[in-house]
Amino acid sequence: MQILFGATFAAAVASLAYRARALTSSGAIAAFVVGTTVFAGAGWPGAAVLFAFFLPSTLLTRMGRAKKLGIAPQGRAARNGWQVLANGGVAALCAAFTTHGTLFAAAFAGAFAAASADTWGTEVGLLSRRRPVSILTLRPLRAGLSGGVTPLGIAASVTGALMVAWVAALVRIAPLGSVALGGLAGALADSVIGASLQALRWCPACACESEARIHDCGAATQLRRGVRWIENDAVNFAATLCGAIVASAAASS
């Protein structure tokens, strides 16, 4: 009955997100799978942690949308299936094993805390009046490129991690400190990988850097730095995996 109820609830939420254009059709299907898995494995407490990530992140994506479209138009589209799995796949897998012990529960919450910290940092950071700098070199970067940080974005990342950590502690999924630490570690990993290994391309038509294979102008871009197959979804997956591992390790100590 719990699985059936969870599947029904997940389908309703995914359908609403699809109608609100927060998710594409593939994104809605992926959200249904993630939501059902979380509910089946961790019940209502797990669903509360999921919503602590999903609801604020959806609202923040829409905040200041006009300005964000001018900075990173391709990143403002509805989330597709790969994007949903990149942010929620690790957490869903951990949720399936939460009955096996507290370490999986901490890993589950830590993965969502990392996804939350990264999303808060990105969405709020794009509204910063200060130009971002590379987390590795401290050199100025164009707003919207991965690996860039601002004081506002860092503060938002901390808030996003604490949001999920607080809910996880409130519903007794995992300790607040362990989950928050996992979330911050995941956000840090996201920025470091984004500034080093993530593919950065060059648009010859516009003479500017881009992370997309096809620039907004329609021209094909050329690889300039990083590993060709490491793109934003792969970086997000790595960040949530880092968050899960760190939160689990912290909970065990």
N, C-alpha and C positions, 0 to 999 in steps of 0.2 A: 504493500500500500504506500509506503514511503517513497519508493522509486516511482510509482505511478503518479502520486501527487507532485513529486518533484519535477517529473517530465511535463506534466500539465502546466505547472507554474512557470517552468523555464520556457515553454512554448509561448505562453502568454506574454512574458517579458520580451522575448526575442521578436515576437510579432509587433509589439508596441514600438520597440526600437527601430524596426524595419520601416514601419509607417511614419515614424518621426525622421526618417532618413539618416539615422545615426549608424545604421548597418546596411550593407548590401544584402542581397539574397543569400550569398555564400556566407556572409558574416552572421546573418540570423541563424543559419543552420549550425555554424560553428558555436555560436552562443548557446543554442539549445543543447548541444552536446556537452559543452563545458558546464552549463548550469545543471543539467540532469546529473552529471557525474559528481559534481560538488554536493548536490542535495542528497544523492544516494549514499555517498560516503561519509559526509559530515553533518547531514541534517540541517535543521534551521540555524544552528550556530555557524555552520559553514556558509550558508546562504547569506547570513548577516555580514560576514567578512567579504564575500563576493560583492555585495551591494555597496559596502564601504569603499570599494574600488570603483565599481562600475558607475554608480549614480553621480558622484562628484566629477569623475573624469568626463562623463558625457556632457555635463553642464559646463565644465571648464573649456571643453572643445568649442562650444558655441559662444563663449564669452569673448568679446572683441573680435568677432569673426571677420568683420570688414578689414580691419588692420592686418589680421593674420593672413587673409587671402592675398594681400599685397606683398607679404613676406615669403610665405611658403604655400602657394596655391595647391600644389599636388598633395600636400599633407593634410588638407582640410576636407577631403572627400570622406564619404561614409566608409567605415571600416569594413574591409572584406574578410573572408574566412581565414586567410593566412595571418592577418593582423590580429584577429581575435585569438587564434591559437598561439601566436607568438607571445601574447600577453597573459593568456589564461591556461595554456596547455600544461605547463609545469605544475601549476596549482591544482588543476583538475586531476592530474596523475597522482599527486601527493594526497589529495582528498580521498581517493579510492583506497588508500592504505591508512587512513587516520585511526581506524580501529586497532591497528597493530602497535600503537604506542604514541607517546607524546612527541617524539622526534618528527614523525610524519606530519603531525598536526602543526608543529612549529614551522616546518618546511612549507606546508600549504599556505599558512598565513604570511610567511616571509616572502614567498613568491608574489603574492598579491600586493604586499607592501612595497616591493621593488617596482612592480608595474605602476602602482599608484604614485610613488615618488617620482618616477620618470615622467609620467603623464603630467603631473602637477608642475614639475620643473619646466617641461617643454611648453605647455599651454600658457602658463603664467609668465614664464621667461620671455616669450615672444612679445609680450606687452611692455617689456622693460624699455625705458628711455636710454639706458646705457648700452653701448655696443658690447656684445659678448666677446670674450677672449677664450682662446684655446685652453682647455684644462691642462694640457701638457706643456705648451710653450708660452702661454700667457700673451700670445700675439692676438691682435684684434681679428675677429672673424665676421663674415657677413651673417646677419641674423637669419636663423633658420637652418644653418648647417650644423650637423652633429658634432659633438665634442666641445661646443661653445657653452660657456657658463656666464651668468650674471648674478650679482648679489640677490636680486629679486627671485631669480629662478632657483637658487640654492635654498633660500628661505621657503619657497613653495615646495621643493622636494622634501624638506624636513617635515613640513606640515602634512604632505600627502602620506609619508611613511607613518607618521604618528596617528593619522586618522584611522588607518587600517589596524595599526598596533593597538590602539585604544579599544576598538570594537572587538578585536580578537581576545583581548584581556577581559573585556566586559562579559563576553559570552563564554569565557573560560576555555577557549581554544588553545591559547598559548600565552606565555608571559609577555607583557608590553615591551620590556627592554629587549628581549631576544628578537621579537618581530620588527621593532623599530630599527635595530642594528642591521638586520637582514635587508630591510627596505633601503636603508642608506647605502649599504654596501652594493646592492644591486644598481642603484642609481649612479653610484660612482663608477662601477664597471661599465655601465652603458655609455657614460661620457668618455671614459678612457678608450674603450674599443671604438667608439664613434670618431675619436680624434686620431686614431692610429690605423686600425685594420679595416674599418668600414670603407667601402669603395667611394671615392670622391672623383667625380667626372668633370669634364670641361666641355662647354658648349661653344663650338667654333663660330656659330652664327651670332651669338650674343656676347662672346668673349667674357664669359663668367663661369664660375663653378656651380656645379649642380650634383645632386645625389641620384637623380633620375636617369634612366637609360635614354629616355626621350624627354628633352627639355620642354618647358611650357610653350616655347615658340614652335615646336614640332620638329626641331632638328635632333638628329642622333648625337649623343654625347660620346666623348672619348675618355677612357680610364686615365686618371691622372695620379692617383695614389690609392693604396690599400689593396685588398683582395677582391677580385671581381665578383665573387659570389656572396661576399659578406655585405648584405644590405640591411636596411632598417629592421626588417622582421627578424633576421638572424641575430642582430644586436639585442633586440628586445627579449628574444628567447634566452640568450646568454645572461642577460641582466636578471631575469626572473629565476633562472637556475642558480645564479650566484646568491640571490636573496634567499632562496630556499635552503641552500647549503649553509650559509652563514647563520641564519636563524636557527636551524637545527643544531648546529655546532654550539651556538650560544646557549640554547636551552638545555644541552646535555652537560654543560660545564657547571 
